[in-house]
Amino acid sequence: MTARKKILIIDDEPQVCDFVEELLSFRFDVLKAEDAESGLKSMTEHRPDLVILDLRLRNHHSLDLCKELRTNPMTKHVPVIFYSGSDSAESISDAFDLGADDFISKNARPKELVARILSKIRRIEEATEQPDLLACGNLSLDMRKLEASVQGATIQLSVLEFTLLRFFVVNKDRVMSRAKILEEVWQGSHVSSRTIDTHMVYLRKKLEGFDHNLATVYGAGYILRSGAEQTARRSNAS
């Protein structure tokens, strides 16, 4: 029998922790922590498969905690979903910039939270079923470790960013519409096409030195093509 996945909820409101536990316990083992210190301890002791993190923890900045999880080799590949009563553009931007995999408002419908979590877990399971290594130019993807590197230098990617990059590598030289990206990468989660554009901006920034380009095809979507081909297209257009 497959072991149940473990979900850690870090929120300083006990009623929120209890609500999430009740919502997810049908399928997952839910761990609860009411502050950053106990959350980090639980991460070390129980190795959860996914973290749900309140944006505004007392006595600790949640964005700092997310950054700490992303820089720790033991936790950097664990998906982090921010769960917050605030959905300001600045908060969402800061969360994704530090490697969050998703951002969900506490006002969202419960089934949306469940759908997002199931989507993240499916991506982890699918990634481990792929060949161990995937290469594209000077980029290498380690499917077991969920690590990406350019010319041997590791790139810090969230699980979502890794999945998005893998999707384009597998579909190299093919134009991918936003609808197709939503279907294959977000797998039914209710996010807007603007969310894709935001993630593409962050992913491009992190791929400095990669000899291929994630290019925008206006009115159609995105395509991954070699840098040489991109340069040739620009020369022909000028």
LINSULJO-V491128 format. One line per field, one symbol per residue. ss: DSSP state (h for helix, s for strand, l for the rest). phi: phi as a letter, one per 30 degrees, with the letter a starting at -180 (. if undefined). psi: psi as a letter, one per 20 degrees, with the letter a starting at -180 (. if undefined). A space follows every 10 residues. Layout:
ss=???
phi=???
psi=???
This chain:
ss=lllllsssss lllhhhhhhh hhhhllllss sssllhhhhh hhhhhhllls ssssllllll lhhhhhhhhh hlllllllss ssssllllhh hhhhhhhlll lssssllllh hhhhhhhhhh hhhhhhhhll llssssllss ssllllssss llssslllhh hhhhhhhhhh lllllslhhh hhhhhhllll llhhhhhhhh hhhhhhllll lsssssslll sssssshhhh hhhhhhhl
phi=.ddddccccc adceddeddd dddcddbbdc cbbcaddddd ddeddchdda bcbddbddia dddddddddd cdedbdcddb cdbbdcbddd dddddddcjd cabbddddde dddddddddd dddddddddd eebbbaiccb ccddchccbc hicdcdbddd dddddeeddd ceicdcdddd deddcdhjdd bddddeeddd dddeddcejd dbbccdceib kbbcbddddd dddddddd
psi=ppqpqppppo pjohhgghgh ghhiihhqop qqpjrgghgh ghgghimqiq popphmqqjp phhhgghghh iphhiijppp ppoqipkqhg ggggghhjjq hropqiiqqh hgggggghgg ghhgghhiir qhqpqocjpp pohgilqqqo kipppoqrhg ggggghghgh kpjppoqhgh ggghgiliqn qrhhgghghh gggghikpip jrpnqpopig cqqorqhghg ggghghh.
